């Protein structure tokens, strides 16, 4: 595995972890709003499915880079 490939794999991993953390934070905000019976705002409703799709895409990309090794 070349250095460039390792850098791409590392970058893909960091990206997947970052998107996953953002998704977890949005899930936390939604759970807190539900727990305290607050209404959800439109950004919370839109952000969750978008971040889930982006996180899945980033994870698949990371796994593809690892498989290409």
Secondary structure per residue as TSV (DSSP state, phi and psi in degrees):
chain	resnum	aa	ss	phi	psi
A	1	X	-	360.0	128.1
A	2	X	-	-79.9	166.8
A	3	X	H	-62.2	-40.3
A	4	X	H	-63.9	-39.9
A	5	X	H	-66.5	-41.5
A	6	X	H	-61.8	-37.8
A	7	X	H	-65.3	-40.9
A	8	X	H	-64.3	-41.4
A	9	X	H	-64.1	-44.3
A	10	X	H	-63.8	-41.7
A	11	X	H	-64.7	-41.2
A	12	X	H	-65.1	-37.6
A	13	X	H	-65.8	-46.7
A	14	X	H	-62.3	-39.2
A	15	X	H	-63.8	-45.0
A	16	X	H	-63.1	-41.4
A	17	X	H	-65.4	-41.8
A	18	X	H	-62.2	-46.7
A	19	X	H	-64.2	-36.7
A	20	X	H	-63.6	-38.6
A	21	X	H	-66.8	-41.1
A	22	X	H	-63.1	-39.8
A	23	X	H	-63.6	-42.7
A	24	X	H	-63.0	-37.6
A	25	X	H	-66.4	-41.3
A	26	X	H	-65.3	-39.0
A	27	X	H	-63.3	-38.3
A	28	X	H	-63.0	-44.1
A	29	X	H	-63.4	-40.5
A	30	X	H	-66.8	-42.5
A	31	X	H	-64.7	-39.7
A	32	X	H	-65.6	-40.2
A	33	X	H	-65.0	-40.3
A	34	X	H	-67.2	-41.8
A	35	X	H	-64.0	-40.3
A	36	X	T	-96.1	15.0
A	37	X	T	54.8	38.4
A	38	X	-	-93.7	150.0
A	39	X	-	-73.1	146.9
A	40	X	-	-80.2	141.8
A	41	X	-	-90.4	169.2
A	42	X	H	-64.9	-32.3
A	43	X	H	-65.8	-36.9
A	44	X	H	-67.0	-36.5
A	45	X	H	-71.8	-34.6
A	46	X	H	-81.7	-37.9
A	47	X	H	-66.7	-35.8
A	48	X	H	-62.3	-55.5
A	49	X	H	-66.1	-33.2
A	50	X	H	-65.8	-47.5
A	51	X	H	-66.5	-32.8
A	52	X	H	-64.7	-44.5
A	53	X	H	-64.7	-41.6
A	54	X	H	-65.8	-39.4
A	55	X	H	-65.0	-44.0
A	56	X	H	-62.6	-40.1
A	57	X	H	-64.5	-43.4
A	58	X	H	-65.2	-38.3
A	59	X	H	-67.1	-42.9
A	60	X	H	-62.4	-38.5
A	61	X	H	-64.6	-43.0
A	62	X	H	-60.8	-45.6
A	63	X	H	-64.9	-34.5
A	64	X	H	-66.7	-41.9
A	65	X	H	-62.1	-39.3
A	66	X	H	-67.1	-36.7
A	67	X	H	-69.7	-26.9
A	68	X	T	-76.6	-4.5
A	69	X	-	-64.5	360.0
